[in-house]
Amino acid sequence: MAKKQHFYLILILGSLAALGPFSIDMYLPGFLDIANDLKSTESTVALSLSSFFIGISAGQLLYGPLLDKFGRKKPLYFGLALYIVSSFLCLAVTNVDQLIVLRFVQAIGSCATAVASVAMVRDLFSVEESPKVFASLMLVIAVSPMLAPTAGGYLISALGWKYVFVFLGFMAILMLFASIFKLPESYKPDPNYSLKPKPILNNFLTVLKEPQFYTYALISSITFSGLFAYVSSSPTVFMKIYEVSKTGYGWIFAILSVAFIGFSQVNSFILRWFSSKKIVTWALVAQCIFSLLFLIFAFSNALNLYSTIGFIALFLACLGLINPNAAALSLAPFSKNAGSASALMGALQMGLGALASVMVSLSTDHSVIPMPLVMTSAAFIALFCLLIGKRFIKTEVEASADATVMTH
């Protein structure tokens, strides 16, 4: 493959992988403006984020079989077209219920880009090249939460919240044209591939029967729900309670993303001395301690802007150690059903994330407490799952130190 073609492929696949994170984070600084324009509340507007998580959860299970049945590009075109239409329809919403429904449809569309980008890396690059390409995609996905809310804050301050969806719509249009003219079809459609529910469900059931999978997938998903609780409630906490500006909120979100991303990278060095299992255990214990202190401070009215940022950073730092190791351990036992296991874990993460998002969204608009309450509950429930699940794992398969795990 020529260097120029190699560069374009990684650029397009990275952009496709980043569409979901941009869709989640870019409109967060506009929550207060959306609530005012649509005569609603920030907590109700946050349900549009919850519906997006639900759409991603469902979409991950949908596109895997479609990509194997029809090839990579046709489902990708369908998803991008659905995303573009729903993005521009968001400009015409007159109430928050319409926004909630359209965000769900938008998520179903964006799922195609996430699942297809991973599948096409496996198709287009050799076994030796794939880890480097996946690392590039991970970097794009990791940087997105730092760029998206900051850019969104400036865009909303200058033009208004609806222009976020204009930006996202045109971003998807560029990706559609790039996919049509620059991406090769990397997988021959299989007309014999069955889309009947029974064989697909049997694959998922086989995965679910593995104790190591359900133990560590639950740990990864439950702790990840604490991240979604933070994301959903952060516009209210920072912009309404602490009266931070839209652009200021974007910078805070970017700084906090560094804690999660930074410790995810530190994890690769720690793995030289400690096993994934030990890192998960100790990071989970630390997360329980930090989140409990956060909750105690919240109930004692002892929090301010800087201590809130500090506690969230500590929670996310622990998550940066827990998530890659728990995800790798959950997938380690599989050679045949790795795709089904990965899709199931992704769906579980987003499903529980949506539940956490709904929980904080239904709470009051005038308190910090729901955020640390959900985060603390997630940490302790995950620790409980670890203690119980270990009893059912007879022979634990250790994840390799250089394993690449992508979650969406």
C-alpha positions as CSV (number, residue, x, y, z in Angstrom):
1,M,0.0,0.0,0.0
2,A,1.4,3.4,-1.0
3,K,2.2,5.8,1.8
4,K,-0.3,8.4,0.5
5,Q,-3.1,5.8,0.4
6,H,-2.2,4.5,3.8
7,F,-2.4,8.1,5.2
8,Y,-5.9,8.7,3.6
9,L,-7.2,5.4,4.9
10,I,-6.2,6.1,8.5
11,L,-7.5,9.6,8.3
12,I,-10.9,8.5,7.0
13,L,-11.2,5.6,9.4
14,G,-10.1,7.8,12.3
15,S,-12.7,10.4,11.4
16,L,-15.4,7.7,11.2
17,A,-14.4,6.4,14.7
18,A,-14.5,10.0,16.1
19,L,-18.1,10.8,14.9
20,G,-19.7,9.1,17.9
21,P,-17.6,10.9,20.6
22,F,-18.1,14.2,18.8
23,S,-21.8,13.6,18.7
24,I,-21.9,13.0,22.5
25,D,-19.7,15.8,23.7
26,M,-20.0,18.7,21.3
27,Y,-23.5,19.9,22.3
28,L,-23.0,19.5,26.1
29,P,-22.1,23.3,26.6
30,G,-25.5,24.1,25.0
31,F,-27.7,22.3,27.6
32,L,-28.8,25.5,29.3
33,D,-29.5,27.3,26.0
34,I,-31.5,24.2,24.7
35,A,-33.5,24.1,27.9
36,N,-34.4,27.8,27.5
37,D,-35.2,27.6,23.8
38,L,-37.4,24.5,24.1
39,K,-39.0,25.7,27.4
40,S,-37.7,22.7,29.3
41,T,-35.1,21.9,32.0
42,E,-31.5,20.8,31.8
43,S,-32.3,17.5,33.3
44,T,-35.0,16.8,30.6
45,V,-32.5,17.9,27.9
46,A,-30.0,15.4,29.3
47,L,-32.5,12.7,28.4
48,S,-31.5,13.4,24.8
49,L,-28.0,12.2,25.8
50,S,-29.5,9.1,27.4
51,S,-31.4,8.3,24.3
52,F,-28.2,8.6,22.3
53,F,-26.5,6.1,24.6
54,I,-29.5,3.7,24.2
55,G,-29.2,4.1,20.4
56,I,-25.5,3.3,20.4
57,S,-26.1,0.3,22.7
58,A,-28.7,-1.2,20.3
59,G,-26.8,-0.2,17.2
60,Q,-23.7,-2.1,18.1
61,L,-25.6,-5.4,18.1
62,L,-27.4,-4.4,14.8
63,Y,-24.5,-3.5,12.6
64,G,-22.1,-6.5,13.2
65,P,-24.3,-9.0,11.3
66,L,-25.2,-6.4,8.6
67,L,-21.5,-5.8,7.9
68,D,-20.9,-9.5,7.4
69,K,-24.1,-10.0,5.3
70,F,-23.8,-7.0,2.9
71,G,-20.1,-6.0,3.1
72,R,-18.7,-3.0,4.8
73,K,-19.7,0.0,2.7
74,K,-23.5,-0.4,2.2
75,P,-24.3,-0.5,5.9
76,L,-21.8,2.4,6.4
77,Y,-23.6,4.5,3.7
78,F,-27.0,3.7,5.3
79,G,-25.7,4.7,8.8
80,L,-24.2,8.0,7.5
81,A,-27.3,8.9,5.5
82,L,-29.4,8.3,8.6
83,Y,-27.1,10.4,10.7
84,I,-27.1,13.3,8.2
85,V,-30.9,13.4,7.9
86,S,-31.4,13.2,11.7
87,S,-28.8,15.9,12.3
88,F,-30.4,18.4,10.1
89,L,-33.9,17.5,11.4
90,C,-32.6,18.6,14.8
91,L,-32.6,22.2,13.5
92,A,-36.4,22.1,13.2
93,V,-37.3,20.7,16.7
94,T,-39.9,22.7,18.6
95,N,-39.8,20.7,21.8
96,V,-37.4,18.5,23.8
97,D,-39.3,15.3,23.0
98,Q,-38.5,15.7,19.3
99,L,-34.8,16.2,20.2
100,I,-34.8,13.1,22.3
101,V,-36.2,10.9,19.5
102,L,-33.9,12.4,16.9
103,R,-30.8,11.9,19.0
104,F,-31.8,8.2,19.3
105,V,-32.0,8.0,15.5
106,Q,-28.7,9.9,15.1
107,A,-27.0,7.3,17.4
108,I,-28.3,4.4,15.3
109,G,-26.6,6.1,12.3
110,S,-23.3,6.9,14.1
111,C,-23.0,3.3,15.2
112,A,-22.3,2.2,11.6
113,T,-19.2,4.4,11.5
114,A,-17.8,3.0,14.8
115,V,-18.4,-0.7,14.0
116,A,-17.3,-0.4,10.3
117,S,-14.1,1.5,11.1
118,V,-12.9,-1.3,13.4
119,A,-14.0,-4.1,10.9
120,M,-12.2,-2.3,8.0
121,V,-8.9,-2.0,9.9
122,R,-9.0,-5.8,10.3
123,D,-9.8,-6.2,6.6
124,L,-7.4,-3.7,5.1
125,F,-4.2,-4.0,7.2
126,S,-1.9,-6.9,8.0
127,V,-1.6,-8.5,11.5
128,E,1.7,-6.6,11.9
129,E,0.2,-3.2,10.9
130,S,-3.2,-3.5,12.7
131,P,-2.0,-2.7,16.3
132,K,-0.4,0.6,15.0
133,V,-3.6,1.5,13.1
134,F,-5.8,0.7,16.1
135,A,-3.5,2.9,18.3
136,S,-4.0,5.7,15.8
137,L,-7.8,5.3,16.0
138,M,-7.6,5.1,19.8
139,L,-5.7,8.4,19.8
140,V,-8.4,10.1,17.7
141,I,-11.1,8.7,19.9
142,A,-9.2,9.8,23.0
143,V,-8.6,13.3,21.8
144,S,-12.2,13.8,20.7
145,P,-13.6,14.4,24.2
146,M,-11.0,17.1,24.7
147,L,-11.7,18.9,21.4
148,A,-15.4,18.5,21.0
149,P,-16.9,20.3,24.1
150,T,-14.3,23.1,23.8
151,A,-15.1,23.6,20.1
152,G,-18.8,23.3,20.9
153,G,-18.6,25.9,23.6
154,Y,-17.1,28.5,21.2
155,L,-19.5,27.5,18.4
156,I,-22.6,27.8,20.7
157,S,-21.4,31.1,22.1
158,A,-20.9,32.6,18.6
159,L,-23.8,31.1,16.7
160,G,-26.2,29.1,19.0
161,W,-26.7,25.5,19.9
162,K,-28.4,24.4,16.6
163,Y,-25.2,25.1,14.7
164,V,-23.6,22.1,16.5
165,F,-25.9,19.9,14.5
166,V,-25.1,21.8,11.3
167,F,-21.4,21.2,12.0
168,L,-22.0,17.5,12.7
169,G,-24.3,17.1,9.7
170,F,-21.6,18.5,7.3
171,M,-18.9,16.5,9.1
172,A,-20.9,13.3,8.2
173,I,-21.5,14.5,4.6
174,L,-17.7,14.8,4.2
175,M,-17.2,11.3,5.6
176,L,-19.9,9.9,3.3
177,F,-18.1,11.4,0.2
178,A,-14.7,10.2,1.5
179,S,-16.1,6.7,2.1
180,I,-17.6,6.6,-1.4
181,F,-14.6,7.8,-3.3
182,K,-11.6,6.9,-1.1
183,L,-12.5,3.7,0.9
184,P,-12.3,0.4,-0.9
185,E,-14.9,-2.3,-0.2
186,S,-12.8,-4.5,2.1
187,Y,-15.1,-7.5,2.6
188,K,-17.0,-9.5,0.1
189,P,-20.7,-9.7,1.0
190,D,-21.8,-13.2,2.1
191,P,-25.3,-14.0,0.8
192,N,-25.4,-17.1,2.9
193,Y,-24.8,-15.3,6.2
194,S,-27.9,-15.7,8.3
195,L,-29.6,-12.7,9.8
196,K,-32.1,-14.9,11.7
197,P,-32.2,-14.1,15.4
198,K,-31.6,-17.7,16.6
199,P,-27.9,-18.2,15.5
200,I,-27.0,-14.6,16.5
201,L,-28.6,-15.1,19.9
202,N,-26.8,-18.5,20.3
203,N,-23.5,-16.7,19.8
204,F,-24.3,-14.2,22.5
205,L,-25.5,-16.9,24.9
206,T,-22.2,-18.8,24.4
207,V,-20.3,-15.6,25.4
208,L,-22.6,-14.9,28.4
209,K,-22.0,-18.4,29.8
210,E,-18.3,-17.6,30.3
211,P,-17.7,-16.5,34.0
212,Q,-14.6,-14.5,33.1
213,F,-16.6,-12.5,30.5
214,Y,-19.6,-11.6,32.6
215,T,-17.5,-10.8,35.6
216,Y,-15.1,-8.3,34.0
217,A,-17.6,-7.1,31.4
218,L,-19.9,-6.1,34.2
219,I,-17.0,-4.4,36.1
220,S,-16.1,-2.4,32.9
221,S,-19.7,-1.5,32.1
222,I,-20.7,-0.6,35.7
223,T,-17.7,1.6,36.4
224,F,-18.1,3.2,32.9
225,S,-21.7,4.1,33.9
226,G,-20.1,6.5,36.4
227,L,-18.4,8.3,33.5
228,F,-21.8,8.7,31.8
229,A,-23.3,10.0,35.1
230,Y,-20.6,12.6,35.1
231,V,-21.0,13.5,31.4
232,S,-24.8,13.8,31.7
233,S,-24.8,16.0,34.9
234,S,-21.7,18.0,34.2
235,P,-23.5,20.8,32.2
236,T,-25.8,21.4,35.1
237,V,-23.2,21.1,37.8
238,F,-20.6,23.3,36.2
239,M,-22.6,25.9,34.2
240,K,-25.7,26.2,36.4
241,I,-24.5,25.5,40.0
242,Y,-20.9,26.8,39.7
243,E,-21.9,29.4,36.9
244,V,-19.0,28.5,34.6
245,S,-19.2,29.9,31.0
246,K,-19.8,27.7,28.0
247,T,-16.2,28.0,26.9
248,G,-15.0,27.5,30.4
249,Y,-17.0,24.4,30.7
250,G,-15.5,23.1,27.5
251,W,-12.0,23.6,28.9
252,I,-12.9,21.9,32.2
253,F,-14.3,18.9,30.3
254,A,-11.1,18.8,28.2
255,I,-8.9,18.9,31.4
256,L,-10.9,16.1,33.0
257,S,-10.6,14.0,29.9
258,V,-6.8,14.2,30.3
259,A,-7.1,12.3,33.6
260,F,-9.0,9.4,32.0
261,I,-6.9,9.4,28.8
262,G,-3.6,9.9,30.6
263,F,-4.1,7.0,33.0
264,S,-5.2,4.8,30.2
265,Q,-1.8,5.4,28.6
266,V,0.0,5.0,32.0
267,N,-1.7,1.6,32.2
268,S,0.6,0.2,29.4
269,F,3.6,0.9,31.5
270,I,2.2,-0.5,34.8
271,L,1.4,-3.7,33.0
272,R,5.1,-4.4,32.8
273,W,5.1,-5.0,36.6
274,F,1.5,-5.9,37.5
275,S,-1.1,-8.2,36.0
276,S,-4.4,-6.8,34.6
277,K,-6.2,-8.6,37.4
278,K,-4.2,-6.8,40.1
279,I,-4.6,-3.4,38.5
280,V,-8.4,-3.8,38.2
281,T,-8.6,-4.8,41.9
282,W,-6.5,-2.0,43.3
283,A,-7.9,0.7,41.0
284,L,-11.4,-0.4,41.9
285,V,-10.7,-0.2,45.6
286,A,-9.2,3.3,45.1
287,Q,-12.2,4.4,43.0
288,C,-14.6,3.3,45.8
289,I,-12.6,5.4,48.4
290,F,-12.4,8.5,46.2
291,S,-16.1,8.4,45.1
292,L,-17.2,7.9,48.7
293,L,-15.2,10.9,49.8
294,F,-16.8,12.9,47.0
295,L,-20.2,11.8,48.2
296,I,-19.5,12.7,51.8
297,F,-18.2,16.2,50.8
298,A,-21.4,16.7,48.7
299,F,-23.7,15.8,51.6
300,S,-21.7,18.0,53.9
301,N,-22.0,21.0,51.5
302,A,-18.2,21.2,51.5
303,L,-17.7,21.1,47.7
304,N,-16.6,23.9,45.5
305,L,-15.7,24.1,41.9
306,Y,-12.1,23.0,42.4
307,S,-12.7,20.2,44.8
308,T,-15.5,18.9,42.5
309,I,-13.0,18.9,39.6
310,G,-10.4,17.1,41.8
311,F,-12.7,14.3,42.9
312,I,-14.0,13.7,39.3
313,A,-10.4,13.6,38.1
314,L,-9.5,11.0,40.7
315,F,-12.6,8.9,39.7
316,L,-11.7,9.1,36.0
317,A,-8.0,8.3,36.6
318,C,-9.1,5.1,38.3
319,L,-11.4,4.4,35.4
320,G,-8.5,4.8,33.0
321,L,-6.8,1.9,34.8
322,I,-10.0,-0.2,35.2
323,N,-11.6,0.0,31.8
324,P,-8.8,-1.3,29.4
325,N,-7.8,-4.1,31.8
326,A,-11.3,-5.3,32.5
327,A,-12.2,-5.1,28.8
328,A,-9.1,-7.1,27.9
329,L,-9.8,-9.7,30.6
330,S,-13.4,-10.1,29.5
331,L,-12.4,-10.8,25.9
332,A,-9.3,-12.9,26.7
333,P,-11.1,-16.3,26.9
334,F,-12.4,-16.0,23.3
335,S,-10.8,-17.0,20.0
336,K,-14.0,-17.8,18.0
337,N,-16.6,-15.4,19.3
338,A,-14.4,-12.4,19.9
339,G,-16.6,-10.2,17.7
340,S,-19.8,-11.2,19.5
341,A,-18.1,-10.7,22.9
342,S,-16.9,-7.2,21.9
343,A,-20.3,-6.2,20.6
344,L,-22.0,-7.5,23.7
345,M,-19.6,-5.7,26.0
346,G,-20.1,-2.5,24.0
347,A,-23.8,-2.8,24.2
348,L,-23.7,-3.5,27.9
349,Q,-21.5,-0.4,28.5
350,M,-23.8,1.9,26.6
351,G,-26.9,0.3,28.1
352,L,-25.8,0.8,31.7
353,G,-24.4,4.2,30.7
354,A,-27.8,5.2,29.5
355,L,-29.4,4.0,32.7
356,A,-26.9,6.1,34.8
357,S,-27.6,9.0,32.6
358,V,-31.3,8.7,33.1
359,M,-30.9,8.4,36.8
360,V,-29.0,11.7,37.1
361,S,-31.3,13.4,34.5
362,L,-34.4,12.7,36.5
363,S,-32.8,14.3,39.6
364,T,-33.0,17.9,40.7
365,D,-31.3,20.7,38.7
366,H,-30.0,22.4,41.8
367,S,-27.7,19.8,43.5
368,V,-24.3,18.2,42.9
369,I,-25.3,15.2,45.0
370,P,-26.8,13.0,42.2
371,M,-23.5,12.9,40.3
372,P,-21.3,11.5,43.2
373,L,-24.2,9.3,44.4
374,V,-24.4,7.4,41.1
375,M,-20.6,7.4,40.7
376,T,-20.2,5.9,44.2
377,S,-22.9,3.3,43.7
378,A,-21.3,2.3,40.4
379,A,-17.9,1.8,42.1
380,F,-19.2,-0.3,45.0
381,I,-21.5,-2.4,42.8
382,A,-18.5,-3.2,40.5
383,L,-16.4,-4.2,43.5
384,F,-19.2,-6.5,44.7
385,C,-19.3,-8.0,41.2
386,L,-15.6,-8.6,41.3
387,L,-15.7,-10.3,44.7
388,I,-18.6,-12.6,43.7
389,G,-17.6,-13.2,40.1
390,K,-14.1,-14.5,41.1
391,R,-15.7,-17.4,42.8
392,F,-17.1,-18.7,39.5
393,I,-13.9,-18.3,37.4
394,K,-12.1,-21.7,37.6
395,T,-9.2,-20.9,35.3
396,E,-8.5,-17.3,34.6
397,V,-7.1,-16.4,31.2
398,E,-4.8,-13.4,31.5
399,A,-4.9,-10.6,29.0
400,S,-1.7,-9.9,27.1
401,A,0.2,-6.8,27.9
402,D,0.0,-5.5,24.4
403,A,-3.6,-6.3,23.8
404,T,-5.5,-3.6,21.9
405,V,-9.1,-3.0,23.1
406,M,-11.4,-0.5,21.5
407,T,-14.6,0.5,23.2
408,H,-17.2,2.9,21.9
